[in-house]
Amino acid sequence: MSDPIVLIPARLAATRLPNKPMADIAGEPMIVQVWRRAVESGLGPVVVCTDAPVVVDAVEAVGGLAVLTRPDHPSGSDRLAEALSVVDPEGRHDVVVNVQGDLPTIDPAVIAAAVLPLADRTVDIATLCTEIAREEERTDPNVVKLVGSPIGPERLRALYFTRATAPWGSGPHYHHIGLYAYRRKALERFVALPPSTLEVREKLEQLRALEAGMRIDAVVVDDVPLGVDTPHDLERARAVMAARRLN
């Protein structure tokens, strides 16, 4: 791991929250708040990858870098791959960190933690998870569970991802956090693969990597970052940012 780059995919169209990246939070568009958190992680250069010129303009207005990508990408990973070919065609950056564009309150230290498993050369992709504390989340299909084998303090090797309650029996369950750090070659391989059987069934893109024999390790962190998907989430994010300003 020698030279990471952080890429933030941001798609303007959203059914539950139209124009989501441009939603105002603490006086700035949400995508700018996410960009700031990524810059504060100190991992490396940060680039927003979007299908909308208005998002490019918002990021560039605060001195950031944004790349306009095709509007028809089937996933954020495909958008990352296109942006990477534009901003780094020479392949200088060997680690690609994917921070979702709807995490305006994420702790920069959590972003930085995502790359730690890649110190092990046998790991292709690194991600994050947190132990589930609320009983209702164990059975909620919207809460994706990571089934993993402990391989060290606060570290799991991912064996499966599911919307079901798993594994069975006593012991912790882990909520997967959709933030990834890829080896560049792993990202290139991943986007070249067709959707896999379990990926389609569970509607979980990361299963494509596991089914292809790629290794995913996860760092266990304290809590799940607030993802903004609905107007209610947006109000919560605004409240969090307002409280931070007061402190």
C-alpha positions in Angstrom: 0.0 0.0 0.0 1.9 3.0 -1.2 -0.3 5.7 -2.7 -4.1 5.6 -2.0 -6.6 7.7 -3.8 -10.2 8.4 -2.5 -13.0 8.4 -5.0 -16.6 9.5 -4.1 -19.3 8.4 -6.5 -22.3 10.8 -6.6 -25.3 10.2 -8.7 -27.8 13.1 -9.0 -30.9 10.9 -9.5 -32.4 9.4 -6.3 -36.0 8.3 -6.0 -36.4 8.9 -2.2 -34.4 12.1 -2.1 -34.2 14.0 -5.4 -30.9 15.9 -6.1 -29.4 14.3 -3.0 -25.8 15.3 -3.5 -26.8 19.0 -3.7 -29.0 18.9 -0.5 -27.9 21.7 1.9 -26.2 20.7 5.1 -24.7 23.4 7.3 -24.6 25.8 4.4 -22.9 23.5 1.8 -24.1 20.8 -0.6 -23.9 17.3 1.0 -21.3 16.1 -1.6 -19.0 18.9 -0.4 -19.4 17.8 3.2 -18.5 14.3 2.2 -15.5 15.6 0.2 -14.3 17.5 3.3 -14.5 14.4 5.5 -12.5 12.4 2.9 -9.9 15.1 2.7 -9.6 15.2 6.5 -8.8 11.4 6.5 -5.4 12.3 5.1 -5.3 9.2 2.9 -4.5 10.9 -0.3 -6.1 12.9 -3.1 -9.9 13.0 -3.2 -11.9 13.0 -6.4 -15.7 13.1 -6.7 -17.1 11.0 -9.6 -20.5 12.1 -10.8 -22.9 12.1 -13.7 -24.0 15.7 -13.1 -22.2 19.0 -14.1 -23.8 20.8 -11.2 -22.0 18.4 -8.8 -18.7 19.0 -10.6 -19.3 22.8 -10.2 -20.1 22.5 -6.5 -16.9 20.6 -5.7 -14.7 22.7 -7.9 -16.1 25.9 -6.2 -14.5 24.8 -2.9 -11.2 23.9 -4.6 -11.9 20.1 -5.0 -11.5 17.9 -8.0 -14.5 16.2 -9.7 -14.8 14.1 -12.8 -17.8 13.9 -15.0 -18.6 10.2 -15.8 -21.2 8.4 -18.0 -24.8 8.5 -16.7 -25.5 4.8 -17.5 -23.1 3.0 -15.1 -24.9 0.0 -13.4 -23.0 0.6 -10.1 -20.8 2.9 -8.2 -17.9 0.6 -8.7 -18.1 1.0 -12.5 -18.3 4.8 -12.1 -15.1 4.6 -10.0 -13.3 2.6 -12.6 -14.1 5.1 -15.3 -13.0 8.0 -13.1 -9.8 6.3 -12.2 -8.9 5.9 -15.8 -9.3 9.6 -16.3 -7.5 11.0 -13.2 -4.8 8.4 -13.0 -4.2 6.7 -16.4 -0.6 6.0 -15.5 -1.7 3.7 -12.6 0.3 5.6 -9.9 -2.3 5.0 -7.2 -2.4 1.3 -6.2 -5.2 1.6 -3.6 -8.7 3.0 -4.4 -10.9 4.0 -1.4 -14.6 4.2 -2.2 -16.5 6.6 0.1 -20.2 6.8 -0.6 -21.4 10.3 -1.4 -24.2 10.2 1.2 -22.1 10.0 4.4 -21.7 13.7 5.3 -21.1 13.1 9.0 -18.6 10.2 8.7 -15.6 10.3 11.0 -12.5 10.8 8.9 -10.7 8.3 11.1 -13.2 5.6 10.0 -12.3 6.3 6.4 -8.6 6.0 7.2 -9.2 2.7 9.1 -10.6 1.0 5.9 -7.2 0.7 4.3 -5.6 -1.1 7.2 -6.3 -4.7 6.1 -4.5 -4.1 2.8 -1.2 -4.2 4.7 -1.7 -7.9 4.2 -0.9 -8.7 0.6 -3.3 -11.6 0.5 -6.3 -9.2 1.0 -7.9 -7.9 -2.2 -10.6 -5.7 -0.7 -11.0 -4.1 2.7 -14.2 -2.8 4.3 -15.8 -1.9 7.6 -18.5 -3.3 9.9 -19.8 -2.8 13.4 -21.4 -5.1 16.0 -25.2 -4.9 16.0 -26.6 -3.7 19.3 -30.3 -3.2 18.5 -32.3 -6.4 18.3 -34.6 -5.2 15.5 -31.6 -4.7 13.2 -30.8 -8.4 13.3 -33.9 -9.3 11.3 -34.1 -6.1 9.2 -33.3 -7.0 5.5 -32.2 -3.4 5.0 -29.3 -4.0 7.4 -26.7 -6.0 5.6 -24.9 -8.5 7.8 -21.3 -9.5 7.4 -20.5 -13.1 8.3 -16.9 -13.4 9.1 -14.2 -15.3 10.9 -12.1 -13.4 13.5 -8.5 -13.2 12.5 -7.2 -10.6 14.9 -8.3 -7.8 17.2 -11.2 -5.9 15.6 -10.6 -7.7 12.3 -12.7 -10.3 10.4 -12.2 -12.2 7.2 -15.5 -11.9 5.3 -17.1 -15.3 4.4 -20.5 -14.0 3.3 -22.8 -11.0 3.2 -26.5 -11.4 3.6 -29.8 -9.6 4.3 -30.9 -12.5 6.5 -30.0 -13.0 10.1 -26.7 -14.8 10.1 -24.9 -16.7 11.5 -27.2 -18.8 13.6 -26.6 -19.4 17.3 -25.3 -17.3 20.1 -22.7 -14.6 19.5 -22.4 -11.2 17.8 -23.9 -10.2 14.4 -22.2 -7.5 12.3 -23.7 -4.7 10.3 -21.7 -4.2 7.1 -20.7 -0.6 6.3 -20.5 -0.1 2.5 -17.1 1.7 2.4 -14.4 -0.2 0.5 -10.7 0.0 -0.1 -9.6 -1.9 -3.2 -6.3 -2.8 -4.5 -6.4 -1.2 -8.0 -6.0 -4.6 -9.7 -8.8 -6.0 -7.6 -11.1 -3.2 -8.6 -10.2 -3.7 -12.3 -10.9 -7.4 -12.0 -14.1 -6.8 -10.1 -15.8 -4.5 -12.6 -14.8 -6.8 -15.5 -16.7 -9.7 -13.9 -20.4 -10.3 -14.8 -23.0 -10.1 -11.9 -22.8 -13.3 -9.9 -25.6 -15.7 -8.9 -25.7 -14.7 -5.2 -25.1 -11.0 -6.0 -28.3 -11.0 -8.0 -30.2 -13.1 -5.4 -29.2 -11.0 -2.4 -28.9 -7.7 -4.3 -25.4 -7.3 -2.8 -22.6 -6.3 -5.2 -19.8 -7.4 -2.9 -20.8 -11.1 -3.2 -19.5 -11.0 -6.8 -16.0 -10.6 -5.4 -16.4 -13.5 -2.9 -17.9 -15.8 -5.5 -14.9 -15.0 -7.7 -12.5 -16.1 -4.9 -11.4 -12.6 -3.9 -10.5 -12.0 -0.3 -12.4 -9.3 1.7 -11.3 -8.4 5.2 -13.2 -6.0 7.5 -12.2 -3.7 10.3 -14.7 -3.6 13.2 -15.5 0.1 14.1 -17.6 1.6 16.8 -20.8 2.5 14.9 -22.4 2.9 11.6 -22.0 6.3 9.8 -25.3 8.1 9.1 -26.3 7.5 5.5 -28.7 10.0 4.0 -31.4 8.3 1.9 -34.6 10.0 3.0 -35.8 13.5 4.1 -35.7 12.2 7.7 -32.1 11.2 7.3 -31.3 14.6 5.9 -32.7 16.3 8.9 -30.7 14.1 11.2 -27.5 14.9 9.3 -28.3 18.6 9.6 -28.8 18.3 13.3 -25.5 16.5 13.7 -23.6 19.1 11.8 -25.3 21.9 13.7 -24.3 20.3 17.0 -20.7 20.0 15.8 -20.6 23.7 15.0 -21.8 24.6 18.5 -19.0 22.4 20.0 
